[in-house]
Amino acid sequence: MKIVIILILIVIVLSLGSALYYLVTDREKSAKTVKALTWRIGLSIGLFFLLLLAFGSGVIKPHSFGGGLRPAATKAAPAP
């Protein structure tokens, strides 16, 4: 699943790069830039829903932001 997510992210970045290229080089004011940006938006929305589906089905499990570090367990005080 990680590979699929990374591949989609790469395609999104490539689409953004092609939109920038068409924006700079295309002097005819064609719709190439708009099409590339539309693809980027569609892929981003699709990736978002794919992540929601993966979280919902349990394929991807969230973890803490602490890099896996957990606070030290506190020992309970003995009962008097």
HELIX and SHEET records of a PDB file:
HELIX    1   1 LYS A    2  THR A   25  1                                  24    
HELIX    2   2 LYS A   32  SER A   57  1                                  26    
END                                                                             
